[in-house]
């Protein structure tokens, strides 16, 4: 008779993961979503940070909470003619708690971005957590890291080591073949 011990162990592990997914989703609904919203709103209030906290539930079990610092005119404007300037809009950044397909929570930072001014920086994934791991000290650390990252973005200079493509209408160059012979 074949030994199914290894297979049985793998099936039990799989069934445990499926049970965890159900449990994680239930915890999001029963308490975690409200806890994250409440703590972020409190941090915004206590610090005086101009931001809004919103929850989106358009897809069940793929919900997210976003602390957004909003959008505004960047102070940069395209000159259309002598009398008309088109302002470039700046999105000020966001801290995101996103429910994943398996019920775990991914925490990300969305960096500020000025439309038409360089390429947006991809979001930074802080980490992925099981719901029971997200406690007040973690949310506070996420907020501190978010503020640190957007402050560094705002204070960008040539001392920063992150490769960034910045400049008005900067795009990735397209390599072209030489048109003539070069000697």
C-alpha positions as CSV (number, residue, x, y, z in Angstrom):
1,X,0.0,0.0,0.0
2,X,1.2,3.5,-0.9
3,X,2.2,5.8,1.9
4,X,0.0,8.9,1.8
5,X,1.4,10.6,4.9
6,X,3.0,13.4,2.9
7,X,-0.1,14.0,0.8
8,X,-2.3,13.9,3.9
9,X,-0.1,16.5,5.6
10,X,-0.3,18.8,2.5
11,X,-4.1,18.5,2.3
12,X,-4.4,19.3,6.0
13,X,-2.2,22.4,5.5
14,X,-4.3,23.5,2.5
15,X,-7.5,23.1,4.5
16,X,-6.0,25.1,7.3
17,X,-5.1,27.9,4.9
18,X,-8.7,27.9,3.6
19,X,-10.1,28.1,7.1
20,X,-7.7,31.0,7.9
21,X,-9.0,32.9,4.8
22,X,-12.5,32.6,6.1
23,X,-11.5,33.7,9.6
24,X,-9.5,36.6,8.3
25,X,-12.4,37.9,6.2
26,X,-14.8,37.6,9.2
27,X,-12.4,39.5,11.4
28,X,-12.2,42.3,8.8
29,X,-16.0,42.7,8.8
30,X,-16.5,42.3,12.6
31,X,-13.8,44.6,13.9
32,X,-10.6,45.3,11.9
33,X,-12.1,47.6,9.3
34,X,-13.7,49.8,11.9
35,X,-10.5,49.7,14.1
36,X,-8.2,50.9,11.2
37,X,-10.6,53.6,10.2
38,X,-11.0,54.9,13.8
39,X,-7.3,54.9,14.5
40,X,-6.4,56.7,11.2
41,X,-9.1,59.3,11.8
42,X,-7.8,59.9,15.3
43,X,-4.2,60.3,14.1
44,X,-5.4,62.8,11.4
45,X,-7.3,64.7,14.1
46,X,-4.6,64.7,16.7
47,X,-1.8,65.7,14.3
48,X,-3.7,68.2,12.3
49,X,-2.8,66.4,9.1
50,X,-5.1,67.4,6.2
51,X,-6.4,64.1,5.1
52,X,-9.5,62.0,4.7
53,X,-10.1,58.4,5.5
54,X,-12.4,56.4,3.2
55,X,-13.4,52.8,2.9
56,X,-14.2,51.2,-0.4
57,X,-16.3,48.0,-0.5
58,X,-17.2,47.7,-4.2
59,X,-15.8,44.2,-4.3
60,X,-16.6,42.0,-1.2
61,X,-13.5,40.6,0.4
62,X,-11.2,42.9,-1.6
63,X,-12.0,46.1,0.3
64,X,-9.6,48.8,1.2
65,X,-9.2,51.7,3.4
66,X,-7.3,54.8,2.2
67,X,-6.0,57.8,4.0
68,X,-5.7,60.3,1.3
69,X,-4.0,63.7,1.5
70,X,-6.1,64.8,-1.5
71,X,-5.2,66.7,-4.7
72,X,-4.5,70.3,-5.4
73,X,-2.9,72.6,-7.9
74,X,0.9,71.9,-7.7
75,X,2.0,75.5,-8.2
76,X,3.4,74.5,-11.6
77,X,1.5,75.5,-14.7
78,X,1.9,74.9,-18.5
79,X,1.9,78.2,-20.4
80,X,-0.8,77.9,-23.0
81,X,-0.4,81.5,-24.2
82,X,0.5,84.9,-22.6
83,X,-2.9,85.1,-20.8
84,X,-3.6,81.4,-20.1
85,X,-1.8,79.0,-17.8
86,X,-2.9,75.4,-17.3
87,X,-2.1,74.3,-13.7
88,X,-0.7,70.8,-13.2
89,X,-2.6,68.9,-10.5
90,X,-0.7,67.2,-7.7
91,X,-2.0,64.1,-5.8
92,X,-0.5,64.4,-2.3
93,X,-0.1,60.7,-1.4
94,X,-2.0,58.0,0.5
95,X,-1.7,55.3,3.0
96,X,-3.6,52.2,2.0
97,X,-4.9,49.1,3.9
98,X,-6.0,46.6,1.2
99,X,-7.7,43.3,1.9
100,X,-6.2,40.6,-0.3
101,X,-7.9,37.6,-1.8
102,X,-6.8,35.4,1.1
103,X,-8.1,37.8,3.8
104,X,-4.6,39.1,4.8
105,X,-4.1,42.9,4.7
106,X,-1.5,44.6,2.5
107,X,-0.3,48.0,3.7
108,X,1.0,50.4,1.0
109,X,2.2,53.9,0.5
110,X,1.0,55.8,-2.6
111,X,3.5,58.5,-3.4
112,X,2.6,62.0,-4.4
113,X,2.5,62.6,-8.1
114,X,2.2,65.7,-10.3
115,X,0.3,65.1,-13.6
116,X,2.5,65.4,-16.6
117,X,5.7,65.8,-14.5
118,X,7.7,62.6,-14.7
119,X,6.6,59.1,-14.2
120,X,4.7,58.2,-11.0
121,X,6.7,56.2,-8.5
122,X,5.2,52.8,-7.8
123,X,3.5,52.3,-4.5
124,X,5.7,51.0,-1.6
125,X,4.5,47.9,0.0
126,X,5.1,48.2,3.7
127,X,4.1,44.6,4.5
128,X,1.3,42.0,4.4
129,X,-0.3,41.1,7.8
130,X,-2.7,38.6,9.2
131,X,-5.6,40.6,10.7
132,X,-4.6,39.7,14.3
133,X,-1.2,41.3,13.8
134,X,-2.6,44.8,13.1
135,X,-2.5,46.6,16.4
136,X,-2.3,50.3,17.3
137,X,1.5,50.4,17.4
138,X,1.7,49.0,13.9
139,X,-0.8,51.5,12.5
140,X,1.2,54.3,14.2
141,X,4.5,53.0,12.6
142,X,2.7,52.8,9.2
143,X,1.6,56.4,9.6
144,X,5.2,57.5,10.6
145,X,6.7,55.7,7.6
146,X,4.1,57.3,5.3
147,X,4.9,60.8,6.6
148,X,8.6,60.1,6.3
149,X,8.3,58.8,2.7
150,X,6.1,61.7,1.4
151,X,8.3,64.2,3.2
152,X,11.3,62.7,1.4
153,X,9.4,62.9,-1.9
154,X,8.6,66.6,-1.3
155,X,12.2,67.4,-0.4
156,X,13.7,65.5,-3.3
157,X,17.2,66.6,-4.4
158,X,20.3,65.1,-6.0
159,X,21.4,63.6,-2.7
160,X,18.5,61.1,-2.9
161,X,19.6,57.7,-4.2
162,X,16.2,56.6,-5.6
163,X,16.3,56.6,-9.4
164,X,13.6,59.0,-10.4
165,X,12.5,60.3,-13.8
166,X,11.4,63.8,-13.0
167,X,10.8,66.8,-15.3
168,X,8.0,68.1,-17.3
169,X,6.7,65.5,-19.8
170,X,9.6,63.2,-19.1
171,X,9.1,59.8,-20.7
172,X,11.3,56.7,-21.0
173,X,13.4,57.2,-24.1
174,X,12.9,55.0,-27.1
175,X,16.0,53.5,-28.5
176,X,16.3,54.2,-32.3
177,X,18.7,52.8,-34.9
178,X,21.2,55.3,-36.3
179,X,19.9,56.8,-39.6
180,X,23.3,57.2,-41.2
181,X,26.7,55.5,-41.1
182,X,29.1,56.8,-38.5
183,X,32.8,56.5,-39.0
